[in-house]
């Protein structure tokens, strides 16, 4: 999966701050690099698939949409909680 293509697609499709989008891109790249999604679903993760799945989510913001999808994958397969976006408290 191409990181810059994913960033552009998310920026053009969903609302959210630049920082929010960057962390979603980072988490998506980590998920793709882990091979977990490919193993569970039988196909590698693509930019198109990420956008399509995030479009199904009920919230507007990109990080909330990402977490909604990760929650669905967690229920279906397990092991996706680590890829959710979390707020870091200083």
N, C-alpha and C positions, 0 to 999 in steps of 0.2 A: 504494500500500500504506500502511495506517495504522500509524504507529510504535507508538502506545500499544496497539493491538490485538495487534500482533506481540509486544510485550513481555509482555502478559498471557498470551497463548497459550503462549509459551515458558516462562514462570514456572509455569503450571499443568500443563504436559506433561512437562518435562524437569528433570533435576537440574543443579545448577551454582550458583555464587555469583551474587550480584547484579551484581558487576563483570563476570563472564564473560558473563552474559546481555546486559548493556548493550553490550558490544563486538560481540556477535553481531548484536544489533538494529542497531547502527550500520553494520556491514558489509553486512547485508541491505538496509538503506535505501540505502546507496551503490550496491549492485548494482542495485536497482530503479531508482534515479535515472539510472544509466548507460545503461539501455535495452539492455544487452548480452544479458541473459537473454531479454528479449522478442524481440530480433532473432534470436538463435540458435534459440529454441524456438517462436517464432510466437505467443506470448501473454505479457502482462505478468505479473510476479511477484505472487503473492497470499499473504496470511497462511496460508491453508489449504494452499497448495502447499508453502510453506516447512516447515510442521509435518509434512505428509505425507512429504516427502522426508527430513527429519531422523529420522522414526520408522524408516526403513529402515536407519539406521546401526547398527553393532554396539556402539558405546560408549554409556555412560550420560550422560556430561556434555554439556551443550549445545554448548560450543565444539568438542569433539571430533567431535560429530555434524555440526556446520556444516562443519568442515574436511574431513570424509569426503565430504560432498556436493559441496563445491567441488572436491575432487580428482576426483570422478567427472565433473563438468562440464569440468574442465581436460582430462581424457583425451578426452572426447567432442567438445569444441569448441575448446579452447584459450582462453587469456586470462582464466582465473579465479583464478590464483594470487594476484593482487593482493588478492582479496577474502577470503583465508584469514586466520584469527586467528593472530597471532604474538605471542610473549612479547617484551616490550620490556625489555632489560637496561640498567640505569642505569650 
